[in-house]
Amino acid sequence: MTTENPHPFRVLIAGGGVAALEATLALRALAGDRVAITMLCPQPDFVYRPMRVREPFAYGGAKQYPLEDIARDVGFGLKLDAFEWLDPDKRIVHTENGEALEYDALLLAMGAVQRPALSHAETIDDARLDEHLHGLIQDVEGGYVHKLAFVAPSRMPWPLPIYELALMTAQRAYDMSAQLSITLVTPEDAPLAVFGDNVSNEIERVLEANGILTITAAHGETPAPGELTLHPGGRTLSVDRIVALPELFGPSTPGVPTNSTDGFIPIDTHCQVRGVERVWAAGDATDFAVKHGGIAAQQADTAAGAIAALAGAPVQPAAFHPIVRAVLVSLDKPRYLSAEVTGGHGSASEISDSPSWSPAAKIDAKYLAPYLEQLDRVAGRTA
C-alpha cells in the first residue's frame, strides 16, 4: 500500500500543448507521487494541430481532447489561466487573473508567437486553417485560380505544412481536371533540408511528379497583390494567389530570459533555461532552431528527467539528443521521414512508405503518442 506524499515536489508547467502534456506524462512515470503537478494553460482543450492541414480538403477536423479529462485521468491540477510574468528569485509565476503560483521546478512550454511575414498573402494560421483556405481550394476546383505560390518566410517555422498543402492542392487540381501551376518558394537550400539528403532528394522527385516548381535558397516579398519578388536576383512572379507560412517569435515573457533578437528562450543541453535556477523550457518557445512537435516532446522528456531527479526520483538525467520523425500527408499516401538533427541538416536521413516508429503518429512522443492512441481506442476514434 502506498501513501500520499505529504510534501510533494511542486512542478508548474506553463502551457497545454505537446511539450506540456509529454512532460506531465513523463514526470508521472518517472517520479510518481514525489511530484505534485499543476498545468497552467489558457485553453481548455489540447488540439492535435498537425492534422489541420487536411481540413481545407473536406477531411474531418483535428482531434480535440479536454484537458480537464486528461488532468483527472493522469493526476495533475489544471488552472485555466495565462502566464503573465515570472519572479525567478521567489519562484513565483504570476497569472493574468492575478494568482501567484509557487513552484519548486518550472517548465515553460507556452509555444511561439505567430506573425504574418508577407503583406499580400494568405498567412497560414493552423487554428483557422479551414476558414482561411477552404475558399481557395474551392476556387482551384472551380478553375478560377490558375497560378498559385506557396512561400516559406526567411524566419522559417516548421516547413512541412507548406509542402503538404502544396501537394494536396496539386493533387486536388489534378483530380478535378483543373489547370493549375504551383510554385513553392523556400529559404532552405533543398526541400525539407532538415531531414538531410536522402529525404530532400526524394521529396524533390515527389514535388516534380506532382507538377510543383520548387525554388530553394530564395527569400520572397510581396510588393503588391499577386506579385512575388524573389531574392537574390530580384525576379518577380505574377500569380493569382499567395499562401505563406507565418514567422515565429518567442513569447518574450517578463522575467524569463530571452535572446536579444527574436524573443526565444535560451536553453542548455538539458533544456534548462540559461541564467535562472529550477526553470526549464521545451517546444517552440525555445531557441532550438527546429520547431516541431516531436522535438518539443523530446525536449519535454529531457526536462522531465532533470526535474524528476531533482525531486529525488532514481533517474539519471540525459542530454537532449534530437531525432526528428514526421509524416508527410498528401491525398494519395503518407510518407514517413526521419533523421538525426546535427547542425542545420539531418544525418541518417530516411524516407519510407511505412513507419519506422510506433505508434506511427504525426507527432512521435514517447509518452503522449501511446496515451492519445489509447484515448482514441477507448473513444472509438480513427485518424
N, C-alpha and C positions, 0 to 999 in steps of 0.2 A: 504494500500500500504506500502511495506517495502522498506527501502533504504539501500544501501550497507554501511557497517560499514567502516568509513574512516581509522580507526586504529585497524584492527583486531589483535587478539592474534595469533602470528605466531607459528604454530606447525610443526615441522620437523619430519618425520617418515622415519627411515632408514631401508629399506627392502621392498620386494614386494610379500611376501608370505601371509599365512593365518593371522598371527598376524597383519601385516601391514594393510591389507585390512579390517580386522574386526575393528581395531582401527579407521581407516578412516571413515567407515560407522557409527560406534558408535559416533564418535565426531560430524559428520554432524547431526546425530539425536539428540544428547544431547545439543550441543552448537550452532548449526545453523551457521549463518554468524558472530558469535562472533569470530570464528577461521578461519584463512587462513592456509590451509594445503598444505604442499609440501611433496611429496614422493620421496625419493632418492633410486634408485634401478638400478643395472647394467643390468638387464634383461628386455626385452620389454614385456614379457608375464607372466601371472600367470598360472601355470600348476597345475592341480588337481592331485597331486602326489600320494595319497593313492591308486588310481585305476591302477597304473602302474604294480602292481603285476599280473594283468591278461594278460599283453601284451605278455609274452613268450608262452602263451597258445592260441595264434591266436585270441584273442579278440581285439577290437579296441583300439587305443591309448588313453592315458589320455587326457581329455579335456584341451584346452588352451584358455585363454582369454586375448586379447591385453589390456595391462594396459592403453594405450592411450585412448581407447574407454571407459574404466571404469572411468578414470580421467575426461573425458569430461562429462560423464553421472552424476557422483557424485558431481563433482565440486572441484577438487584439482589440484595443479600443479604437474607435473611429470618431474623429472630430471633423465635421463638415464646415471648414473654415479655411481661410487663406493665410499663408505665411506673409508676415508684414516686415519684421526686422529681427535681427539676431543680436543678442547681448552675449558674446562668447565668454566674457570674463565671469559672468554669473551663471552661465549655461542655461539661458532662458531664451525661448523663442516667443516673440510677441505676435499675436494674430491680428487679422483685420478687424475682428469683432472685439478686440480689447483683452483677450485672455493672455496670460503669461504662463507658458508651459515649460516646466523644468525638465532637464534630461541629464542622464549620465553619459549617453552617447547619442549623437545626432547624425542622421543620414539625409542628405539633401538630394532629392530626386524629383525636382519640380519641372524638369523639361526646359526646352529652349523657347525663345520668343520668335514668332514668325513675322516677317515683314515683306511686303512686295519689293521685288528688285527692279522690275520694269514697269514703266508708267502706262504703256499702251498694250497691255497683255492681260489675259485671264490668269491671275495668280492662283495656283492650287492651294486650297485650304481643305485639308482632309476631314475637317469637322463638317464641311458643307460641300463635299466633292460632287455629289449627285446634283445638288442645286446649281452648282457653278457650271458643270459640263454636260448635263443631260440635254439641254437645248442645242449645244454644239454638236453632239453626236446625232441628234435628230436632223440637224441641218446637213451633216455629212451624208446620212442615209437618204435624205431627200435630194441630194445633188446640188445643194445651194452653196456649199463650201468646196473649193477645188484645190486651194493651196493652203497648207497648214504647217505651222512651225511649232516644235516643242523645244523649250530652251531651259537649260540649267544655268543658274547665275554663277558669277565668279566666286562669290562666297557660298559655296555649294553645300546643301544639306545631303542627306542620304539620296543618291541619284536614282535608285531602282524604279520608283514610281513613274518617272518621266519615260523610261524605256517601256514599262508595262502599258502605259496609256498610249504611247505611240504605236506599239504593236497591236493592241486591241482595236485601236481606231483604224489602222490599216486593214486588219482582218475583217472588221465590220463593213468597211467600204467595199472590199472585195466581195463579200457575201451579198451585198446589195447592188452589185454591179455599178457602183458609183465611181466616177473618175476623180481621183484624189491623189495629189502629190504631197508627201510628208518629208520635212527636213527636221532632223534632230541636231541641235547645237549644244555642245558641252565643253567646258574648260578642261576636261580630262584629256590626257594625251592618247587615250584609247577608250573604247566603250567599256564601262564598268571596270576601270583600271585598278580599283582597289582589290579586285579579285585576282589580278595577275594575268599573264599572257594567255594561258590556255582558255580561260573564260572569255577574255577580251576578244580573242580570235574567233571563237565560236559565236559569240553574240554579234560580232560584226557580220558574220555569214547569215545569221538569222535575220538581222535588220535588212541586209541586202536582198534576201529571198522574199521579204515582205515589201519590197519597193521603197524602203526608207533610206533617204540620203543622210548620212551621218557626217557632221563636220566637227572634228575634235580640235582641242587646243585653241578654242575660239571663245571670245567674250562678246556677248551681244548687248546692244542697246536699241531702244525703240524711239527714234526721234519723232515719229508720227504714227497714227493708226495704220496698220498694215505694212509698216516698214521696219525691217530688222537689219541693223548695221553690225557687221562683224569686224572684230579687231583681233589680231593685227590685220592690216590691209585696207580696211575701210569699205569693203564690199557691202552693198545694200541689197537685200532680198525683198521682193514685193510678194506679200502673202495675204490671204483673206482673214486669217485669224492667227493669233499667237497665244500659246499656253505655256506658262512658266512656273517653275518651282519657286517658292519663296526663299529669301535669305534667312539664315538663322543667327540669332544673337543670344547671349547668355542672359539670365534673369536679372543680373545687376541688383541684387537684394541688399539693402543696407545692413552692414555688419558682417557680410560674407565677402571674403577676399575674391577679387576678380582680376583677370589680366587687363591690361590697360587699353586694349583695342576693341574688343567686342563683348565684354561682359561675362565671358565664360569663367567657370570656377577652376582654378589650377589644382590638380591632384598629383600625388606621387604614385609610385608603382603599387602601393597597397590601397589606392583610391582614397587616402586621407587628404583632406584639404590642407594645402600648404599654408602655414602661418597661424593656424589655430589648433587647439587641442580638442580631442574627442569629437571631431567633426569629420565626416566622410561625405563623398558625393559620388553619384552614379548616374549615367544616362546622358541625354543631350545637353544638360546644363554644364557638363564638364568641358575642359579644354582638350579632350582627346578628339582627334580630327574626324574619326569615323562615327557618324550619328546613326545608330541602327539598334533596333530592339534587342537583337541577340547580344550585341556588345554591351548594351545597358544592363542586361541580365548578368553577363559575366562580371561586370564591374560591381553589381549588387552582391554577387556571391563573394567576390574578393573582400568587399567592405564588411559583409556579414561575418566572414571568418575572423576578421580582425576584431570586430565588436564582440563576437561570442567568446573569443579568447580573453578579452578584457573583462568580460563578465564572469570569468572563471571556468568556462567550459573547456574540456580537454581537446582543444583544437589548435593545430599548428597553422597560423596564417600563411597564405601563399600569395605571391605577387601576381598581378594582373597579366595574363598572357592571352592576348586577343586572338580568337579564331572566329572568322565571320562566316556564317551559313545563312543562305537566303533562298527563297523560292521565287523565281520569275514566273508570274502568271501571265497567260495570254488566252486567246479564245480557242486555241487548239489543245495544247498540253502544257503542263508546268515543266520548268527546268530547275534543277537543284544545283546551287552554286556554293562553293566553299573554298576557303583559303585561310592560311595564317597571315596575319597582318604584320608586316615588317616595313617600317617607314611608311611611304605613301602607297605601296603596292603589296599585292599578296604573293606568297610563295605556297608551294604545294597546291597550286591552282587546279580546281576540278569542276567540271560541269557534266551533269548526267540527267537522263530521263527518269532516274529512280533515286530516292534519297539515300544518303549515307548515314543519316542520324534518325533517331526515333524518340518520341513521335515526330513525324515529318511535318511539323507545324511551320507556319510562316515565320514565327519567332521561336528560335531554338533557345529554350531556357530550361536549365536543369530541373528546377522545382516547379516553375509556373506552367510549362508546357504539359506535363502529365497531369497536373492538378486541373487545368482547364479541360483537358481531354476527358477526365473523369466526370467533371461537371456536365459536359456536353452529353456524355453517355447516359448519365442519370436522367437528364432532361430530354433525351431523345433528339438532340440537335445534331445536324451534319454540317460539314464545311460549306 
